[in-house]
Structures are given as structure tokens and as C-alpha cells.
Amino acid sequence: MSEVEFARRRRSRAEIQTLVAEFEASGLKRGAFCRQRGLAIGTLDKYRRRVQSKPYSGAGSLLPVEVAPSMALDVHGVAGRDGTLVVELRSGRRIEVHRGFDAESLKRLLSVLDGA
């Protein structure tokens, strides 16, 4: 009787977060998802606890996003799209980028925020 050795490899934080996000978006039950991925249910559960217990940690982290139409009023007082992008962070901070915003300034702003 020969022993089958499984090569264990450690998944990176980003791989774990991606795997958990894919599971949550799949709509599959844990068993079905794990069978598709060749993953033990206990391992998926451990990854889910790890991701859910850690706050946002920067690059590579996945967060839920809601895309909603803008309800700004135009010059005639009519609600419609004004081209404004709004990002609301869990911390309560809010960033609004209006149509015509300088792309280079936005890049600098994001660079500063990434470093914070």
C-alpha cells in the first residue's frame, strides 16, 4: 500500500481573502464550493474566520462595494446623473470626485491615502 503525500502550501493573505470572497459571491453551499476547489470545509471555515476577524489591512484586501446612481440636482432642480464618484469608508470618511476633477490630483490623493 503506497502512501499518497499531499503537497501543502501556505496561501498568502491575498489568496485567502480572494478565496473567501469567491465563496461568498458563489452562492454555493460550503461543501459544494470546497469540492470544486479541492479544499477541506474546515480550511474554508478557518479562512472565513480569519478574514472576518481582521479589519481592512490595505492593498490586496477585498471589501464590499455598492454602486448607486447619483441623485444630485441639476441646474433646473431635477435629480439626475452628475458624474460624481463618492467613496465612503468604514471609518466614516467620505471622498467625492466631481466631473472634471484632475486625474493627476486624484492619483496623488490615492498615493497619500495608500501610505496612511
C-alpha positions as CSV (number, residue, x, y, z in Angstrom):
1,M,0.0,0.0,0.0
2,S,1.6,3.3,-1.1
3,E,1.2,6.5,0.8
4,V,-0.1,9.5,-1.1
5,E,1.6,12.6,0.0
6,F,-0.2,15.9,-0.4
7,A,1.9,18.9,-1.1
8,R,0.8,21.6,1.4
9,R,1.4,25.1,0.5
10,R,0.7,28.2,2.5
11,R,-1.7,30.6,0.9
12,S,-0.9,34.3,1.1
13,R,-3.3,36.7,2.9
14,A,-4.5,38.0,-0.5
15,E,-5.2,34.4,-1.8
16,I,-7.2,33.7,1.4
17,Q,-9.2,36.9,1.0
18,T,-9.8,36.2,-2.7
19,L,-10.9,32.6,-1.9
20,V,-13.3,33.8,0.8
21,A,-14.7,36.5,-1.4
22,E,-15.2,34.0,-4.2
23,F,-17.0,31.6,-1.9
24,E,-19.3,34.4,-0.6
25,A,-20.1,35.5,-4.2
26,S,-20.6,32.0,-5.5
27,G,-24.0,31.3,-3.8
28,L,-22.8,27.7,-3.2
29,K,-23.0,25.7,0.0
30,R,-19.7,25.2,1.7
31,G,-19.5,21.6,0.8
32,A,-20.1,22.2,-2.9
33,F,-17.6,25.1,-3.1
34,C,-15.0,23.1,-1.3
35,R,-15.4,20.1,-3.6
36,Q,-15.0,22.3,-6.6
37,R,-11.8,23.8,-5.2
38,G,-10.4,20.6,-3.6
39,L,-10.5,22.3,-0.2
40,A,-11.5,21.0,3.2
41,I,-14.5,22.6,4.7
42,G,-12.6,23.2,7.9
43,T,-10.0,25.1,6.0
44,L,-12.6,27.3,4.4
45,D,-14.2,27.9,7.8
46,K,-10.8,28.9,9.2
47,Y,-10.1,31.3,6.3
48,R,-13.5,32.8,6.7
49,R,-13.0,33.4,10.5
50,R,-9.5,34.9,9.7
51,V,-10.9,37.3,7.1
52,Q,-13.9,38.3,9.1
53,S,-11.9,39.0,12.3
54,K,-9.4,41.3,10.7
55,P,-10.2,44.8,9.7
56,Y,-9.2,46.2,6.3
57,S,-5.4,45.9,6.0
58,G,-4.6,47.7,2.9
59,A,-3.5,46.5,-0.6
60,G,-5.0,43.2,-1.6
61,S,-7.9,43.4,0.8
62,L,-11.4,43.0,-0.7
63,L,-14.3,45.0,0.6
64,P,-17.9,45.0,-0.5
65,V,-18.8,47.9,-2.8
66,E,-22.2,49.4,-3.5
67,V,-22.8,51.2,-6.8
68,A,-25.7,53.6,-6.6
69,P,-26.9,56.3,-9.0
70,S,-26.2,59.8,-8.1
71,M,-29.3,61.8,-7.1
72,A,-27.7,65.3,-7.4
73,L,-29.9,68.1,-8.6
74,D,-29.0,69.7,-11.9
75,V,-29.3,73.5,-12.6
76,H,-33.1,73.0,-13.2
77,G,-33.6,71.2,-9.8
78,V,-34.1,67.8,-11.5
79,A,-32.4,64.8,-10.0
80,G,-30.0,63.0,-12.4
81,R,-26.5,61.8,-13.0
82,D,-23.9,64.5,-12.4
83,G,-20.8,62.3,-12.9
84,T,-19.8,62.4,-9.2
85,L,-18.0,59.5,-7.7
86,V,-18.3,59.0,-4.0
87,V,-16.3,56.6,-1.8
88,E,-17.5,56.2,1.8
89,L,-15.0,54.4,4.0
90,R,-15.9,52.3,7.1
91,S,-14.2,54.9,9.2
92,G,-16.9,57.4,8.1
93,R,-14.5,59.3,5.8
94,R,-16.0,60.3,2.5
95,I,-14.3,61.2,-0.7
96,E,-16.2,62.9,-3.6
97,V,-14.7,63.3,-7.0
98,H,-16.7,65.5,-9.3
99,R,-16.8,65.6,-13.1
100,G,-13.7,67.4,-14.4
101,F,-11.6,66.5,-11.4
102,D,-7.9,66.5,-12.3
103,A,-6.7,62.9,-12.8
104,E,-3.2,63.6,-11.6
105,S,-4.5,65.2,-8.4
106,L,-6.6,62.1,-7.8
107,K,-3.5,59.9,-8.3
108,R,-1.6,62.0,-5.8
109,L,-4.5,61.8,-3.3
110,L,-4.7,58.0,-3.6
111,S,-1.0,57.7,-3.2
112,V,-1.1,59.7,0.0
113,L,-4.1,57.6,1.3
114,D,-2.3,54.3,0.4
115,G,0.6,55.5,2.6
116,A,-1.5,56.4,5.5
